[in-house]
Amino acid sequence: MASKRFAVELVCEQLLLLNVRRSAFRYAQRCCIHSRIKEELEDERYKVLDIYRDIDLVDKYEPPEQIEKHMTRAECMKTDQTWTDVWPVKAPYHWGSVPLPLRQGYRKKDYLLSRGKYGNTELIKIPNFLHLTPPHIKKHCQAIKKFCSEFPSELKNPEIRNANFPLEVITSDYVTCGQSIRDERSREVTVNVNLSVLKMDEHSVIKMKKLAGDRMDEKAMTLQLKSDRCPVRKQNLDFNIYTLTALYFESQEKEAWEEDEMEESDWVTYQWDKTKSKQKILQLKQKINQVSGQEVEGQEGGSEVVAEDSDVQSYKSAFSNIKDGGDTRENMEAYKQSVLKLLKL
């Protein structure tokens, strides 16, 4: 067993020596060829790439220089930095310029946070409004201010403004982050009209109320028209103007049946002058005047004078309020006082 082991060790040592000698020979051969080629190329003035350099010429190992970490603009930005200089115009989101810890993206697990802003393409997909912050808008307003005129001080009074500008158009714009920048609600147009500046008599006002319905406020004499049936805002505005024109000219029309065939149930407001109550009150007032010695000569002229009496006018107003506004406590009390005044009780 000892002889076998020695033989194996001896063979291994021979192989090791053989390999060492062979590698040294090859290295010397390469160095000679390299030096010869280098001399020939240097004579022809060519630069030589030294791949197999001599061991003696190899410098000692030096660790590579540490790469300095460059800070992004967001990291070195000051707290009082002017944001309009950082983001002056509309641009896609850039993580290195926004000093906000934003996150966007899908979470594979519930306990994990969304992906940060560094190299996050999800933040580029959505539109940003970093160029429309309050400082931006303030600068824009200051820039275009020189092209604008001051608002007239006379129009600050609501009454004067409504008299000069009876038509008011209201529209709304919406900001969305969906696939489309258009919002269906932005096409809605509201038109408010001050009817007091239009040439409308009592008949026109009553007919306008009948046609417009809840859209008309009779106390404030305003008409409100809304439309969102058309796909574009301009079309809805034109439709409201057309509706206003049709309502106005239709209210001016006076048909024959409106005078002769209209009954008391068709009245929008109670018309006391067209009822039998007026005749009865005037006869009662004339009898009261006769008893008190204040009789007016002439029946026709006497009726006109009696109709203009303050007692009759207060009774007319109180009775009409009950018919139009209902028998409320205030209306009943006013009606009671008008009757006592009329009968001089």
TIMARNU-370803 format. One record per residue (C-alpha): residue number from 1; residue in three letters; x, y, z. Coordinates in nm, 3 decimals, padded with zeros to 5 digits. Layout:
<pt n="NUM" res="ALA" px="X" py="Y" pz="Z"/>
...
//
This chain:
<pt n="1" res="MET" px="00.000" py="00.000" pz="00.000"/>
<pt n="2" res="ALA" px="00.291" py="00.233" pz="00.079"/>
<pt n="3" res="SER" px="00.448" py="00.181" pz="-00.262"/>
<pt n="4" res="LYS" px="00.124" py="00.266" pz="-00.444"/>
<pt n="5" res="ARG" px="00.075" py="00.585" pz="-00.253"/>
<pt n="6" res="PHE" px="00.430" py="00.698" pz="-00.324"/>
<pt n="7" res="ALA" px="00.385" py="00.627" pz="-00.691"/>
<pt n="8" res="VAL" px="00.069" py="00.836" pz="-00.703"/>
<pt n="9" res="GLU" px="00.232" py="01.123" pz="-00.521"/>
<pt n="10" res="LEU" px="00.532" py="01.106" pz="-00.745"/>
<pt n="11" res="VAL" px="00.323" py="01.110" pz="-01.056"/>
<pt n="12" res="CYS" px="00.130" py="01.410" pz="-00.927"/>
<pt n="13" res="GLU" px="00.448" py="01.602" pz="-00.856"/>
<pt n="14" res="GLN" px="00.577" py="01.532" pz="-01.207"/>
<pt n="15" res="LEU" px="00.257" py="01.648" pz="-01.357"/>
<pt n="16" res="LEU" px="00.265" py="01.960" pz="-01.145"/>
<pt n="17" res="LEU" px="00.622" py="02.039" pz="-01.249"/>
<pt n="18" res="LEU" px="00.537" py="01.973" pz="-01.611"/>
<pt n="19" res="ASN" px="00.243" py="02.207" pz="-01.600"/>
<pt n="20" res="VAL" px="00.449" py="02.480" pz="-01.438"/>
<pt n="21" res="ARG" px="00.724" py="02.452" pz="-01.694"/>
<pt n="22" res="ARG" px="00.480" py="02.448" pz="-01.981"/>
<pt n="23" res="SER" px="00.300" py="02.760" pz="-01.857"/>
<pt n="24" res="ALA" px="00.627" py="02.947" pz="-01.808"/>
<pt n="25" res="PHE" px="00.739" py="02.853" pz="-02.155"/>
<pt n="26" res="ARG" px="00.415" py="02.973" pz="-02.312"/>
<pt n="27" res="TYR" px="00.431" py="03.299" pz="-02.120"/>
<pt n="28" res="ALA" px="00.789" py="03.363" pz="-02.233"/>
<pt n="29" res="GLN" px="00.691" py="03.282" pz="-02.590"/>
<pt n="30" res="ARG" px="00.401" py="03.526" pz="-02.581"/>
<pt n="31" res="CYS" px="00.618" py="03.799" pz="-02.432"/>
<pt n="32" res="CYS" px="00.874" py="03.759" pz="-02.711"/>
<pt n="33" res="ILE" px="00.613" py="03.772" pz="-02.984"/>
<pt n="34" res="HIS" px="00.446" py="04.071" pz="-02.819"/>
<pt n="35" res="SER" px="00.771" py="04.264" pz="-02.782"/>
<pt n="36" res="ARG" px="00.866" py="04.196" pz="-03.143"/>
<pt n="37" res="ILE" px="00.528" py="04.311" pz="-03.273"/>
<pt n="38" res="LYS" px="00.541" py="04.615" pz="-03.046"/>
<pt n="39" res="GLU" px="00.881" py="04.718" pz="-03.182"/>
<pt n="40" res="GLU" px="00.761" py="04.681" pz="-03.541"/>
<pt n="41" res="LEU" px="00.446" py="04.886" pz="-03.478"/>
<pt n="42" res="GLU" px="00.627" py="05.155" pz="-03.284"/>
<pt n="43" res="ASP" px="00.861" py="05.200" pz="-03.575"/>
<pt n="44" res="GLU" px="00.559" py="05.265" pz="-03.793"/>
<pt n="45" res="ARG" px="00.425" py="05.508" pz="-03.530"/>
<pt n="46" res="TYR" px="00.113" py="05.314" pz="-03.431"/>
<pt n="47" res="LYS" px="-00.025" py="05.302" pz="-03.082"/>
<pt n="48" res="VAL" px="-00.012" py="04.956" pz="-02.932"/>
<pt n="49" res="LEU" px="-00.272" py="04.809" pz="-02.702"/>
<pt n="50" res="ASP" px="-00.086" py="04.634" pz="-02.422"/>
<pt n="51" res="ILE" px="-00.292" py="04.330" pz="-02.331"/>
<pt n="52" res="TYR" px="-00.015" py="04.106" pz="-02.201"/>
<pt n="53" res="ARG" px="00.190" py="04.339" pz="-01.990"/>
<pt n="54" res="ASP" px="00.496" py="04.238" pz="-01.795"/>
<pt n="55" res="ILE" px="00.438" py="04.143" pz="-01.433"/>
<pt n="56" res="ASP" px="00.698" py="04.390" pz="-01.314"/>
<pt n="57" res="LEU" px="00.521" py="04.677" pz="-01.485"/>
<pt n="58" res="VAL" px="00.185" py="04.597" pz="-01.335"/>
<pt n="59" res="ASP" px="00.101" py="04.859" pz="-01.069"/>
<pt n="60" res="LYS" px="-00.013" py="04.765" pz="-00.732"/>
<pt n="61" res="TYR" px="-00.385" py="04.725" pz="-00.687"/>
<pt n="62" res="GLU" px="-00.559" py="05.046" pz="-00.601"/>
<pt n="63" res="PRO" px="-00.923" py="05.051" pz="-00.503"/>
<pt n="64" res="PRO" px="-01.147" py="05.244" pz="-00.745"/>
<pt n="65" res="GLU" px="-01.244" py="05.592" pz="-00.649"/>
<pt n="66" res="GLN" px="-01.579" py="05.621" pz="-00.479"/>
<pt n="67" res="ILE" px="-01.843" py="05.757" pz="-00.715"/>
<pt n="68" res="GLU" px="-01.996" py="06.071" pz="-00.580"/>
<pt n="69" res="LYS" px="-02.375" py="06.052" pz="-00.549"/>
<pt n="70" res="HIS" px="-02.535" py="06.342" pz="-00.733"/>
<pt n="71" res="MET" px="-02.834" py="06.489" pz="-00.553"/>
<pt n="72" res="THR" px="-03.147" py="06.545" pz="-00.755"/>
<pt n="73" res="ARG" px="-03.309" py="06.883" pz="-00.788"/>
<pt n="74" res="ALA" px="-03.585" py="06.782" pz="-00.550"/>
<pt n="75" res="GLU" px="-03.335" py="06.680" pz="-00.279"/>
<pt n="76" res="CYS" px="-03.133" py="07.000" pz="-00.292"/>
<pt n="77" res="MET" px="-03.430" py="07.230" pz="-00.337"/>
<pt n="78" res="LYS" px="-03.475" py="07.497" pz="-00.071"/>
<pt n="79" res="THR" px="-03.793" py="07.539" pz="00.123"/>
<pt n="80" res="ASP" px="-03.841" py="07.893" pz="-00.010"/>
<pt n="81" res="GLN" px="-03.780" py="07.791" pz="-00.371"/>
<pt n="82" res="THR" px="-04.004" py="07.969" pz="-00.624"/>
<pt n="83" res="TRP" px="-04.219" py="07.696" pz="-00.769"/>
<pt n="84" res="THR" px="-04.299" py="07.889" pz="-01.087"/>
<pt n="85" res="ASP" px="-03.929" py="07.871" pz="-01.178"/>
<pt n="86" res="VAL" px="-03.917" py="07.496" pz="-01.117"/>
<pt n="87" res="TRP" px="-04.230" py="07.414" pz="-01.318"/>
<pt n="88" res="PRO" px="-04.305" py="07.711" pz="-01.547"/>
<pt n="89" res="VAL" px="-04.513" py="07.542" pz="-01.817"/>
<pt n="90" res="LYS" px="-04.714" py="07.227" pz="-01.878"/>
<pt n="91" res="ALA" px="-04.488" py="06.920" pz="-01.882"/>
<pt n="92" res="PRO" px="-04.502" py="06.545" pz="-01.801"/>
<pt n="93" res="TYR" px="-04.428" py="06.446" pz="-01.445"/>
<pt n="94" res="HIS" px="-04.058" py="06.426" pz="-01.356"/>
<pt n="95" res="TRP" px="-03.964" py="06.259" pz="-01.030"/>
<pt n="96" res="GLY" px="-03.636" py="06.452" pz="-00.991"/>
<pt n="97" res="SER" px="-03.802" py="06.795" pz="-00.989"/>
<pt n="98" res="VAL" px="-04.099" py="06.743" pz="-00.758"/>
<pt n="99" res="PRO" px="-04.013" py="06.747" pz="-00.384"/>
<pt n="100" res="LEU" px="-04.317" py="06.540" pz="-00.286"/>
<pt n="101" res="PRO" px="-04.319" py="06.175" pz="-00.172"/>
<pt n="102" res="LEU" px="-04.573" py="06.064" pz="-00.429"/>
<pt n="103" res="ARG" px="-04.672" py="05.701" pz="-00.484"/>
<pt n="104" res="GLN" px="-04.869" py="05.542" pz="-00.764"/>
<pt n="105" res="GLY" px="-04.926" py="05.189" pz="-00.884"/>
<pt n="106" res="TYR" px="-05.074" py="04.850" pz="-00.805"/>
<pt n="107" res="ARG" px="-04.986" py="04.669" pz="-00.482"/>
<pt n="108" res="LYS" px="-04.938" py="04.295" pz="-00.509"/>
<pt n="109" res="LYS" px="-04.985" py="04.254" pz="-00.136"/>
<pt n="110" res="ASP" px="-05.202" py="04.457" pz="00.098"/>
<pt n="111" res="TYR" px="-04.927" py="04.533" pz="00.347"/>
<pt n="112" res="LEU" px="-04.692" py="04.674" pz="00.082"/>
<pt n="113" res="LEU" px="-04.682" py="05.037" pz="-00.020"/>
<pt n="114" res="SER" px="-04.736" py="05.152" pz="-00.374"/>
<pt n="115" res="ARG" px="-04.433" py="05.218" pz="-00.585"/>
<pt n="116" res="GLY" px="-04.242" py="05.540" pz="-00.517"/>
<pt n="117" res="LYS" px="-04.191" py="05.826" pz="-00.757"/>
<pt n="118" res="TYR" px="-03.843" py="05.721" pz="-00.879"/>
<pt n="119" res="GLY" px="-03.878" py="05.597" pz="-01.236"/>
<pt n="120" res="ASN" px="-04.252" py="05.543" pz="-01.188"/>
<pt n="121" res="THR" px="-04.423" py="05.540" pz="-01.527"/>
<pt n="122" res="GLU" px="-04.767" py="05.536" pz="-01.366"/>
<pt n="123" res="LEU" px="-04.719" py="05.898" pz="-01.259"/>
<pt n="124" res="ILE" px="-04.652" py="05.994" pz="-01.620"/>
<pt n="125" res="LYS" px="-04.978" py="05.846" pz="-01.747"/>
<pt n="126" res="ILE" px="-05.206" py="06.080" pz="-01.552"/>
<pt n="127" res="PRO" px="-05.225" py="06.455" pz="-01.630"/>
<pt n="128" res="ASN" px="-05.076" py="06.689" pz="-01.372"/>
<pt n="129" res="PHE" px="-05.162" py="07.049" pz="-01.293"/>
<pt n="130" res="LEU" px="-04.831" py="07.151" pz="-01.140"/>
<pt n="131" res="HIS" px="-04.824" py="07.447" pz="-01.382"/>
<pt n="132" res="LEU" px="-05.160" py="07.582" pz="-01.257"/>
<pt n="133" res="THR" px="-05.090" py="07.639" pz="-00.890"/>
<pt n="134" res="PRO" px="-05.206" py="07.964" pz="-00.723"/>
<pt n="135" res="PRO" px="-04.865" py="08.133" pz="-00.773"/>
<pt n="136" res="HIS" px="-04.879" py="08.047" pz="-01.144"/>
<pt n="137" res="ILE" px="-05.230" py="08.187" pz="-01.183"/>
<pt n="138" res="LYS" px="-05.133" py="08.500" pz="-00.994"/>
<pt n="139" res="LYS" px="-04.841" py="08.562" pz="-01.229"/>
<pt n="140" res="HIS" px="-05.060" py="08.498" pz="-01.532"/>
<pt n="141" res="CYS" px="-05.316" py="08.749" pz="-01.407"/>
<pt n="142" res="GLN" px="-05.047" py="09.008" pz="-01.346"/>
<pt n="143" res="ALA" px="-04.915" py="08.953" pz="-01.699"/>
<pt n="144" res="ILE" px="-05.253" py="09.002" pz="-01.871"/>
<pt n="145" res="LYS" px="-05.370" py="09.276" pz="-01.637"/>
<pt n="146" res="LYS" px="-05.219" py="09.545" pz="-01.859"/>
<pt n="147" res="PHE" px="-05.445" py="09.435" pz="-02.144"/>
<pt n="148" res="CYS" px="-05.765" py="09.458" pz="-01.935"/>
<pt n="149" res="SER" px="-05.980" py="09.752" pz="-01.836"/>
<pt n="150" res="GLU" px="-06.112" py="09.824" pz="-01.489"/>
<pt n="151" res="PHE" px="-06.460" py="09.709" pz="-01.396"/>
<pt n="152" res="PRO" px="-06.699" py="10.007" pz="-01.402"/>
<pt n="153" res="SER" px="-06.776" py="10.124" pz="-01.053"/>
<pt n="154" res="GLU" px="-07.134" py="10.210" pz="-01.151"/>
<pt n="155" res="LEU" px="-07.210" py="09.844" pz="-01.229"/>
<pt n="156" res="LYS" px="-07.121" py="09.732" pz="-00.878"/>
<pt n="157" res="ASN" px="-07.477" py="09.820" pz="-00.781"/>
<pt n="158" res="PRO" px="-07.694" py="09.509" pz="-00.847"/>
<pt n="159" res="GLU" px="-07.997" py="09.712" pz="-00.952"/>
<pt n="160" res="ILE" px="-07.806" py="09.911" pz="-01.214"/>
<pt n="161" res="ARG" px="-07.628" py="09.599" pz="-01.335"/>
<pt n="162" res="ASN" px="-07.953" py="09.407" pz="-01.379"/>
<pt n="163" res="ALA" px="-08.111" py="09.698" pz="-01.562"/>
<pt n="164" res="ASN" px="-07.822" py="09.727" pz="-01.810"/>
<pt n="165" res="PHE" px="-07.745" py="09.356" pz="-01.839"/>
<pt n="166" res="PRO" px="-08.076" py="09.171" pz="-01.803"/>
<pt n="167" res="LEU" px="-07.940" py="08.847" pz="-01.954"/>
<pt n="168" res="GLU" px="-07.712" py="08.626" pz="-01.742"/>
<pt n="169" res="VAL" px="-07.548" py="08.310" pz="-01.881"/>
<pt n="170" res="ILE" px="-07.403" py="08.057" pz="-01.635"/>
<pt n="171" res="THR" px="-07.172" py="07.773" pz="-01.743"/>
<pt n="172" res="SER" px="-06.936" py="07.544" pz="-01.553"/>
<pt n="173" res="ASP" px="-06.601" py="07.384" pz="-01.635"/>
<pt n="174" res="TYR" px="-06.482" py="07.063" pz="-01.471"/>
<pt n="175" res="VAL" px="-06.134" py="06.916" pz="-01.424"/>
<pt n="176" res="THR" px="-06.111" py="06.541" pz="-01.466"/>
<pt n="177" res="CYS" px="-05.832" py="06.281" pz="-01.474"/>
<pt n="178" res="GLY" px="-06.017" py="06.021" pz="-01.680"/>
<pt n="179" res="GLN" px="-05.948" py="05.894" pz="-02.029"/>
<pt n="180" res="SER" px="-06.122" py="06.197" pz="-02.181"/>
<pt n="181" res="ILE" px="-06.072" py="06.561" pz="-02.079"/>
<pt n="182" res="ARG" px="-06.438" py="06.638" pz="-02.160"/>
<pt n="183" res="ASP" px="-06.707" py="06.625" pz="-01.894"/>
<pt n="184" res="GLU" px="-07.075" py="06.583" pz="-01.982"/>
<pt n="185" res="ARG" px="-07.179" py="06.830" pz="-01.713"/>
<pt n="186" res="SER" px="-06.986" py="07.113" pz="-01.881"/>
<pt n="187" res="ARG" px="-07.241" py="07.132" pz="-02.164"/>
<pt n="188" res="GLU" px="-07.518" py="07.249" pz="-01.928"/>
<pt n="189" res="VAL" px="-07.613" py="07.614" pz="-01.975"/>
<pt n="190" res="THR" px="-07.835" py="07.824" pz="-01.748"/>
<pt n="191" res="VAL" px="-07.985" py="08.153" pz="-01.868"/>
<pt n="192" res="ASN" px="-08.142" py="08.399" pz="-01.622"/>
<pt n="193" res="VAL" px="-08.354" py="08.678" pz="-01.769"/>
<pt n="194" res="ASN" px="-08.484" py="08.991" pz="-01.596"/>
<pt n="195" res="LEU" px="-08.836" py="09.028" pz="-01.737"/>
<pt n="196" res="SER" px="-08.888" py="09.374" pz="-01.592"/>
<pt n="197" res="VAL" px="-08.688" py="09.531" pz="-01.876"/>
<pt n="198" res="LEU" px="-08.911" py="09.372" pz="-02.141"/>
<pt n="199" res="LYS" px="-09.226" py="09.537" pz="-02.271"/>
<pt n="200" res="MET" px="-09.488" py="09.316" pz="-02.112"/>
<pt n="201" res="ASP" px="-09.836" py="09.411" pz="-01.998"/>
<pt n="202" res="GLU" px="-10.049" py="09.230" pz="-01.744"/>
<pt n="203" res="HIS" px="-10.179" py="08.984" pz="-02.002"/>
<pt n="204" res="SER" px="-09.825" py="08.903" pz="-02.121"/>
<pt n="205" res="VAL" px="-09.702" py="08.841" pz="-01.768"/>
<pt n="206" res="ILE" px="-09.995" py="08.610" pz="-01.691"/>
<pt n="207" res="LYS" px="-09.948" py="08.416" pz="-02.012"/>
<pt n="208" res="MET" px="-09.571" py="08.394" pz="-01.958"/>
<pt n="209" res="LYS" px="-09.637" py="08.250" pz="-01.612"/>
<pt n="210" res="LYS" px="-09.876" py="07.998" pz="-01.765"/>
<pt n="211" res="LEU" px="-09.625" py="07.891" pz="-02.031"/>
<pt n="212" res="ALA" px="-09.306" py="07.894" pz="-01.822"/>
<pt n="213" res="GLY" px="-09.452" py="07.738" pz="-01.506"/>
<pt n="214" res="ASP" px="-09.197" py="07.692" pz="-01.227"/>
<pt n="215" res="ARG" px="-08.921" py="07.848" pz="-01.437"/>
<pt n="216" res="MET" px="-09.063" py="08.196" pz="-01.374"/>
<pt n="217" res="ASP" px="-09.048" py="08.380" pz="-01.042"/>
<pt n="218" res="GLU" px="-09.337" py="08.625" pz="-01.048"/>
<pt n="219" res="LYS" px="-09.225" py="08.820" pz="-00.741"/>
<pt n="220" res="ALA" px="-08.871" py="08.884" pz="-00.867"/>
<pt n="221" res="MET" px="-08.988" py="08.892" pz="-01.232"/>
<pt n="222" res="THR" px="-08.708" py="08.660" pz="-01.345"/>
<pt n="223" res="LEU" px="-08.710" py="08.366" pz="-01.584"/>
<pt n="224" res="GLN" px="-08.458" py="08.078" pz="-01.558"/>
<pt n="225" res="LEU" px="-08.396" py="07.844" pz="-01.851"/>
<pt n="226" res="LYS" px="-08.171" py="07.537" pz="-01.835"/>
<pt n="227" res="SER" px="-08.063" py="07.303" pz="-02.111"/>
<pt n="228" res="ASP" px="-07.826" py="07.006" pz="-02.141"/>
<pt n="229" res="ARG" px="-07.999" py="06.809" pz="-02.416"/>
<pt n="230" res="CYS" px="-07.753" py="06.910" pz="-02.689"/>
<pt n="231" res="PRO" px="-07.400" py="06.763" pz="-02.702"/>
<pt n="232" res="VAL" px="-07.221" py="07.100" pz="-02.722"/>
<pt n="233" res="ARG" px="-07.245" py="07.401" pz="-02.490"/>
<pt n="234" res="LYS" px="-07.294" py="07.644" pz="-02.779"/>
<pt n="235" res="GLN" px="-07.596" py="07.446" pz="-02.900"/>
<pt n="236" res="ASN" px="-07.756" py="07.453" pz="-02.553"/>
<pt n="237" res="LEU" px="-07.704" py="07.830" pz="-02.534"/>
<pt n="238" res="ASP" px="-07.872" py="07.876" pz="-02.872"/>
<pt n="239" res="PHE" px="-08.159" py="07.653" pz="-02.761"/>
<pt n="240" res="ASN" px="-08.218" py="07.863" pz="-02.448"/>
<pt n="241" res="ILE" px="-08.217" py="08.185" pz="-02.652"/>
<pt n="242" res="TYR" px="-08.463" py="08.030" pz="-02.896"/>
<pt n="243" res="THR" px="-08.689" py="07.921" pz="-02.607"/>
<pt n="244" res="LEU" px="-08.680" py="08.272" pz="-02.459"/>
<pt n="245" res="THR" px="-08.769" py="08.425" pz="-02.796"/>
<pt n="246" res="ALA" px="-09.059" py="08.183" pz="-02.847"/>
<pt n="247" res="LEU" px="-09.197" py="08.243" pz="-02.496"/>
<pt n="248" res="TYR" px="-09.181" py="08.621" pz="-02.532"/>
<pt n="249" res="PHE" px="-09.357" py="08.646" pz="-02.867"/>
<pt n="250" res="GLU" px="-09.614" py="08.383" pz="-02.771"/>
<pt n="251" res="SER" px="-09.698" py="08.576" pz="-02.455"/>
<pt n="252" res="GLN" px="-09.762" py="08.886" pz="-02.667"/>
<pt n="253" res="GLU" px="-10.024" py="08.705" pz="-02.874"/>
<pt n="254" res="LYS" px="-10.381" py="08.754" pz="-02.756"/>
<pt n="255" res="GLU" px="-10.635" py="08.509" pz="-02.888"/>
<pt n="256" res="ALA" px="-11.008" py="08.571" pz="-02.908"/>
<pt n="257" res="TRP" px="-11.094" py="08.292" pz="-02.665"/>
<pt n="258" res="GLU" px="-10.870" py="08.448" pz="-02.401"/>
<pt n="259" res="GLU" px="-11.111" py="08.740" pz="-02.370"/>
<pt n="260" res="ASP" px="-11.452" py="08.582" pz="-02.422"/>
<pt n="261" res="GLU" px="-11.425" py="08.215" pz="-02.332"/>
<pt n="262" res="MET" px="-11.178" py="08.227" pz="-02.041"/>
<pt n="263" res="GLU" px="-11.339" py="08.133" pz="-01.711"/>
<pt n="264" res="GLU" px="-11.242" py="08.214" pz="-01.357"/>
<pt n="265" res="SER" px="-11.078" py="07.872" pz="-01.315"/>
<pt n="266" res="ASP" px="-10.841" py="07.953" pz="-01.603"/>
<pt n="267" res="TRP" px="-10.698" py="08.263" pz="-01.435"/>
<pt n="268" res="VAL" px="-10.341" py="08.246" pz="-01.317"/>
<pt n="269" res="THR" px="-10.405" py="08.527" pz="-01.070"/>
<pt n="270" res="TYR" px="-10.737" py="08.639" pz="-00.930"/>
<pt n="271" res="GLN" px="-10.879" py="08.935" pz="-01.125"/>
<pt n="272" res="TRP" px="-11.116" py="09.113" pz="-00.889"/>
<pt n="273" res="ASP" px="-11.220" py="09.374" pz="-01.146"/>
<pt n="274" res="LYS" px="-11.383" py="09.104" pz="-01.363"/>
<pt n="275" res="THR" px="-11.587" py="08.942" pz="-01.087"/>
<pt n="276" res="LYS" px="-11.932" py="09.007" pz="-00.942"/>
<pt n="277" res="SER" px="-11.770" py="09.083" pz="-00.610"/>
<pt n="278" res="LYS" px="-11.665" py="09.423" pz="-00.743"/>
<pt n="279" res="GLN" px="-12.018" py="09.521" pz="-00.838"/>
<pt n="280" res="LYS" px="-12.158" py="09.416" pz="-00.502"/>
<pt n="281" res="ILE" px="-11.889" py="09.602" pz="-00.307"/>
<pt n="282" res="LEU" px="-11.942" py="09.918" pz="-00.514"/>
<pt n="283" res="GLN" px="-12.319" py="09.904" pz="-00.454"/>
<pt n="284" res="LEU" px="-12.260" py="09.851" pz="-00.083"/>
<pt n="285" res="LYS" px="-12.017" py="10.142" pz="-00.072"/>
<pt n="286" res="GLN" px="-12.262" py="10.372" pz="-00.247"/>
<pt n="287" res="LYS" px="-12.537" py="10.287" pz="00.003"/>
<pt n="288" res="ILE" px="-12.298" py="10.356" pz="00.290"/>
<pt n="289" res="ASN" px="-12.216" py="10.693" pz="00.138"/>
<pt n="290" res="GLN" px="-12.584" py="10.775" pz="00.096"/>
<pt n="291" res="VAL" px="-12.652" py="10.699" pz="00.459"/>
<pt n="292" res="SER" px="-12.357" py="10.906" pz="00.572"/>
<pt n="293" res="GLY" px="-12.450" py="11.192" pz="00.334"/>
<pt n="294" res="GLN" px="-12.154" py="11.147" pz="00.096"/>
<pt n="295" res="GLU" px="-12.350" py="11.046" pz="-00.215"/>
<pt n="296" res="VAL" px="-12.180" py="11.114" pz="-00.550"/>
<pt n="297" res="GLU" px="-12.395" py="11.250" pz="-00.833"/>
<pt n="298" res="GLY" px="-12.417" py="11.035" pz="-01.144"/>
<pt n="299" res="GLN" px="-12.419" py="10.659" pz="-01.126"/>
<pt n="300" res="GLU" px="-12.136" py="10.596" pz="-01.373"/>
<pt n="301" res="GLY" px="-11.911" py="10.867" pz="-01.243"/>
<pt n="302" res="GLY" px="-12.000" py="10.775" pz="-00.890"/>
<pt n="303" res="SER" px="-11.896" py="10.411" pz="-00.946"/>
<pt n="304" res="GLU" px="-11.555" py="10.516" pz="-01.079"/>
<pt n="305" res="VAL" px="-11.492" py="10.744" pz="-00.784"/>
<pt n="306" res="VAL" px="-11.605" py="10.479" pz="-00.536"/>
<pt n="307" res="ALA" px="-11.378" py="10.219" pz="-00.702"/>
<pt n="308" res="GLU" px="-11.078" py="10.445" pz="-00.639"/>
<pt n="309" res="ASP" px="-11.160" py="10.482" pz="-00.272"/>
<pt n="310" res="SER" px="-10.890" py="10.362" pz="-00.032"/>
<pt n="311" res="ASP" px="-11.137" py="10.138" pz="00.155"/>
<pt n="312" res="VAL" px="-11.231" py="09.958" pz="-00.167"/>
<pt n="313" res="GLN" px="-10.869" py="09.923" pz="-00.278"/>
<pt n="314" res="SER" px="-10.765" py="09.772" pz="00.057"/>
<pt n="315" res="TYR" px="-11.055" py="09.526" pz="00.036"/>
<pt n="316" res="LYS" px="-10.956" py="09.437" pz="-00.322"/>
<pt n="317" res="SER" px="-10.596" py="09.370" pz="-00.221"/>
<pt n="318" res="ALA" px="-10.690" py="09.160" pz="00.085"/>
<pt n="319" res="PHE" px="-10.949" py="08.954" pz="-00.104"/>
<pt n="320" res="SER" px="-10.710" py="08.889" pz="-00.394"/>
<pt n="321" res="ASN" px="-10.435" py="08.775" pz="-00.155"/>
<pt n="322" res="ILE" px="-10.671" py="08.518" pz="-00.004"/>
<pt n="323" res="LYS" px="-10.758" py="08.385" pz="-00.351"/>
<pt n="324" res="ASP" px="-10.395" py="08.369" pz="-00.467"/>
<pt n="325" res="GLY" px="-10.202" py="08.295" pz="-00.145"/>
<pt n="326" res="GLY" px="-10.459" py="08.095" pz="00.050"/>
<pt n="327" res="ASP" px="-10.639" py="08.160" pz="00.378"/>
<pt n="328" res="THR" px="-10.336" py="08.206" pz="00.597"/>
<pt n="329" res="ARG" px="-10.344" py="08.380" pz="00.933"/>
<pt n="330" res="GLU" px="-10.192" py="08.699" pz="00.794"/>
<pt n="331" res="ASN" px="-10.426" py="08.710" pz="00.492"/>
<pt n="332" res="MET" px="-10.734" py="08.650" pz="00.706"/>
<pt n="333" res="GLU" px="-10.635" py="08.922" pz="00.951"/>
<pt n="334" res="ALA" px="-10.578" py="09.169" pz="00.665"/>
<pt n="335" res="TYR" px="-10.915" py="09.073" pz="00.515"/>
<pt n="336" res="LYS" px="-11.083" py="09.130" pz="00.851"/>
<pt n="337" res="GLN" px="-10.935" py="09.476" pz="00.890"/>
<pt n="338" res="SER" px="-11.032" py="09.574" pz="00.534"/>
<pt n="339" res="VAL" px="-11.394" py="09.468" pz="00.592"/>
<pt n="340" res="LEU" px="-11.413" py="09.666" pz="00.920"/>
<pt n="341" res="LYS" px="-11.266" py="09.967" pz="00.744"/>
<pt n="342" res="LEU" px="-11.506" py="09.931" pz="00.453"/>
<pt n="343" res="LEU" px="-11.810" py="09.910" pz="00.683"/>
<pt n="344" res="LYS" px="-11.669" py="10.182" pz="00.908"/>
<pt n="345" res="LEU" px="-11.700" py="09.970" pz="01.218"/>
//
